[in-house]
Amino acid sequence: MSHKRKRKVQIATHPRNNVRSEPLDLSDIIYIDFTKYPKWTDTVKVENFNNCLKDVNEASRHFFFIVDRLIPDIESYGADIFTSKTKHCHILRDENAKKARKIIRSIHGKNFLDDDADIWELAAKTEEIRLIGVFVNDTVRRFYPLFIDHHHLLYPSKKYNQLDYKKYKFTKDEIKSAK
């Protein structure tokens, strides 16, 4: 009977020295909560604002962009959103804030939002689509989306507002039923 000798395996690296855990600064984290206000994807027409879409193709492109680019960009901005270092991310003021409140109340109800609440417009590094909502800051910064400005109509732009969006009628209900 032969006895085989067990060999020790040498590990060339030392995992404990390679893995570093940086302290997490909660002020740099933005948590986007999609569960609190589920109507944030609703489509509405309020005065000269229309966030209805052209057709199922545009709806697919827009919602893919929101998930693939807009949300990751917002999360990557972190605390820079609050220091005006990010382009197209800011508190809505004056007439734009009034218009946003009308849209929010049309979607979520008349007594939904206090008049003194700051409403934010957040955008990706590219494209015209804007996410409109509010921040709540406690241990982390929570953003609650309240509606989507699909066509950049809160702050009209010659670059993005060439089309006649008033004719668009494709709604959230049609998105749900599109097969």
Helices and strands as residue ranges (DSSP letters): H 15-18, G 26-28, E 30-32, G 38-41, E 45-46, E 49-50, H 56-65, I 66-70, H 71-77, G 78-83, E 90-91, H 94-108, E 120-123, E 130-137, E 141-149, G 165-167, H 172-177
